[in-house]
Amino acid sequence: MLLDYSKEFIVSTYLSGCFLIVPVWAYKSVGGFCERYFLHVEDADIVRRLSRVGLTLHNPLGFVIHGWARGSHFSFRQSLSLVKSFFVYCCIWGFKLF
């Protein structure tokens, strides 16, 4: 695979939490992860708060292989957690994801 080094960082509206790098000062400035969420949508929430201070950049050269287990597809408890977290997110941010 050839890498295109001409690509620059891209300002993004959503960054996946499976590989999210945040400087400590930025993490503290937005209050860290919200404890109202458990396991789901906490990445969407913190990225929205980081985007308010212009800190949501995507590096198109990097990639991560994520062991996506789909736990909520097989567990009622995790499915319930997902629904609850999404409801909390929507109560805070409205019903628009991005």
N, C-alpha and C positions, 0 to 999 in steps of 0.2 A: 504494500500500500504506500503510495506517495503522499507525503504531507504537503499541504499548501500553506506555507508560512506567510503568505500575503494576507491571510484572514486576520482580522482584528477581533478584539473582544466585542461582544454584542450585548447591548442593554436588553435585558429580558424581563418579562412580566411574571414568569414563574421559573423557579429552579427547583429541581427535585432534591429532596432531603437525603437521598441515598448516597450522595457525595457532595456535601455542601461545605465549603471552606469559608469561614467568617473570622475576621480579625477579632481578637478579644475586645478591643475598644468599641468596635461596631456592635458586637453581641451585647455588651453592657449598655451601650447607648440606646438600644431599642428594648431593653429589659429582658433579653434572653427569650427562651421558648416560653410560651404561655402554658401554664399548668392546667388550664381548663380543658385541654385536649389530651387524649391518651392514644398514642400510636398512630393516629391518622390526622391529616390536614395541618399538623403543627408546622410543617415545612411551608405550606401555602401562607399561613399566618405570618411567620417570621420574615418570609421574603417580601410580603406586602409592606411590612413595617420597615424593612431595610430599603425598599424601593423609595420610600418617602425621603430618605437621605441620600439617594443616588448610589446605592451599593448593590445593585443586582446585575452583575456582569457575567456573561457566559463565555467560556473559552472554547471555541469550536475545535481546537486541536486536541483537547483532552477527551478521554472517554473512560467509562467505568462499566464493568460487567456486574450487574446487580443480581443477586440470587433471589429473585422475586418469588416468594413462596406462596403468595395468594392465601394467606391464613384466613382472611375473612370469608373466603369462598367455602371453607370447610368447617368453620367454627361459628356457631350461633353467637357465642359471647363476643368474638371479634367483630362479627357483623353488627351486633348491637352497639359496640364501641365506635365503629365507623359511622353509623347513623347518628349517634349522639354527638360525636365530634363535628360532623358536618353540620348538624343543627346549630351547635354553639357557634361555629364559624359563620354561618349565615345570619345568626342573630347579631354578630359583631360587625360583619362586613356587608351584609345584604345578601341577596340571593344571586348575585353575579360573581362567578369565580374569578375572573381576571379583569 
